[in-house]
Structures are given as C-alpha cells and as structure tokens.
Amino acid sequence: MEVHAHSHTARKKWTHYFWEFLMLFLAVFCGFLAEYQLEHKIERDRAKELAKSFYEELKNDSASIAEKISETY
C-alpha cells in the first residue's frame, strides 16, 4: 500500500487573505447594488404605469360625469 504524500506549498501571507476577503466583499456589495438599482427601476416603471392608468380613468370618469350632468339639464 502506497502512502500519498502531499506536496508542501509555501504559506500564504496575511495580505493574500486580506485581498481575497476584499474581492469577495466587493463582489457581494456590487451584486447588492445592482439588485437595488433593478428594484428601483421596476418600482419607477410601475409607478408610471399606475399614474397613466389613473389619468385615463379620471379622464373617462370626468367625461361620463359631464355627460350625465348635460343629460339631466
């Protein structure tokens, strides 16, 4: 039976771990910012759509009210 010997690598300095942590942190943070921007855009588009719908309904209601008033007089 053979024993597999692991080759020894040089120890990593603390700066290596620091840079790995920094890169991982930045990747997660940028992902969070991108998701926040997307959500903000979706909400803005939804608000525009609701405002347009409200305007159309208000215009139709005003026209029907004016028609009813003109019919009664």
C-alpha positions in Angstrom: 0.0 0.0 0.0 1.4 3.3 -1.0 1.1 6.5 1.0 0.3 9.6 -0.9 2.4 12.4 0.3 1.0 15.9 -0.1 3.4 18.4 -1.5 4.0 21.3 0.8 3.3 24.8 -0.6 4.6 28.0 0.8 2.5 29.6 3.4 0.3 32.4 2.3 0.9 35.8 3.8 -1.9 37.6 5.6 -2.1 40.2 2.8 -3.2 37.4 0.4 -6.1 36.5 2.7 -6.9 40.3 3.1 -7.1 40.7 -0.7 -9.3 37.6 -1.1 -11.7 38.9 1.6 -11.7 42.4 -0.1 -12.5 40.9 -3.5 -15.3 38.7 -2.1 -16.7 41.6 -0.2 -16.7 43.9 -3.2 -18.4 41.2 -5.4 -21.2 40.8 -2.9 -21.6 44.5 -2.4 -21.7 45.2 -6.1 -24.3 42.4 -6.5 -26.4 44.1 -3.8 -26.1 47.5 -5.5 -27.2 46.0 -8.9 -30.2 44.3 -7.3 -31.2 47.6 -5.6 -30.9 49.5 -8.8 -33.1 46.9 -10.7 -35.7 47.0 -7.9 -35.7 50.8 -8.0 -36.2 50.8 -11.8 -39.1 48.2 -11.6 -40.8 50.3 -9.0 -40.4 53.5 -11.0 -41.8 51.8 -14.1 -44.8 50.5 -12.1 -45.5 54.0 -10.7 -45.5 55.5 -14.2 -47.9 52.8 -15.4 -50.2 53.4 -12.4 -50.2 57.1 -12.9 -51.0 56.7 -16.6 -53.9 54.3 -15.7 -55.2 56.7 -13.1 -55.1 59.6 -15.6 -57.1 57.6 -18.2 -59.7 56.5 -15.6 -60.0 60.1 -14.3 -60.4 61.4 -17.9 -63.1 58.8 -18.7 -64.9 59.4 -15.4 -64.9 63.2 -16.0 -66.3 62.7 -19.4 -69.1 60.4 -18.2 -70.0 62.8 -15.3 -70.1 65.7 -17.7 -72.4 63.7 -20.0 -74.7 62.7 -17.1 -74.9 66.4 -16.0 -75.7 67.5 -19.5 -78.4 64.9 -19.8 -80.2 66.0 -16.6 -80.3 69.7 -17.6 
